[in-house]
Amino acid sequence: MTSRRARAVSVGDSIPERELGPISQTDIVRFAGAGGDFNPLHHDAAFAEKAGFDTVIAMGQMQAGMLASWLTDWCGVEYLRELEVRFLAPVRLGALLRLTGAVTGWADLDGTPVAELELRASVGSADVVRGVARIAAVSANGRSAPSPDDGR
Amino acid sequence: MSLVVGDVVDEVAFTVEEGKVGEFARATAALDPVHSDSEAAATAGFTALAATPTHVVVSGHHRDQRAMVAHLGLALERVMVGGVRWRYHRPLVVGDRLRGTRRLVADEQVGGRSGRPPMRRLTLETAFVDAEGATAVEWQETVLERGR
């Protein structure tokens, strides 16, 4: 597809961590402008208070997008096949986001082996986003089509 | 108007634009130069600057979220996004012309145990189809409405 190679990975490999933040109102407004999410919860403190928050919160798509971009900076955007994220807690102004992830196994996706990864974005000791990704990759142990038993 | 499962919620059509790819890359802290440098993208084998993985979120500019909230009968101040899922068939590049059709695929009541009000959980799916009619990206959103 491209001239870049798929990443060679083994179960247990970690993606180099990324720290982002502290998240500012400017970061949230920049994402709102980029993506077109003008829900007042993300820029209007009075509205956020009415919705039960002490401050505006980031849109989930912002932290999901940061997690996705961090992942594809590592594996190549052309090799991402699936990404699923769940939002566990709101990201408030001032949050320092820490992105971590590791290869947990291999799976089959439409007849092609894909590496599965578990990803998380955390603030302090609490996870705010958890994700699972599947990327086209090759096994670092030299086999091009790893056995589905790898990593079990 | 009130939407039921299976209905089309909205449709958008837009082109993947260079400036918007750059804005979205910066807003999501993407560092790979294939999103910002045409030469790097060409060297990597892309036909044009590559979009970041969640680029189709920019369809927010072409959607009427307030109308969607009204058509689904939701109270905006109680709405949260529970999760998202993406399926990729190919990477998007600048110049791609996309049409996205968003459908309501599930509408459920969940929770409601231990005296707490149940939540309404909606599942929305958008398939982004390119000019050749091939699906490039699929995006599923889970929207939660907290109970009163």
Interface residues (C-beta under 8 A of the other chain):
Chain A: M1 T2 S3 R4 R18 L20 D27 R30 F31 G33 A34 G35 G36 D37 F38 N39 L41 F47 K50 A51 M59 G60 Q61 M62 A64 G65 M66 A68 S69 W70 L71 T72 D73 G76 V77 E78 L80 R81 E82 L83 E84 V85 R86 F87
Chain B: K20 E23 F24 A25 R26 A27 T28 A29 A30 L31 D32 V34 H35 T43 A44 G45 F46 A50 A51 T52 P53 T54 V57 V58 S59 G60 H61 H62 R63 Q65 L76 E77 R78 M80 V81 G82 G83 V84 R85 W86 R87 Y88 R90 P91
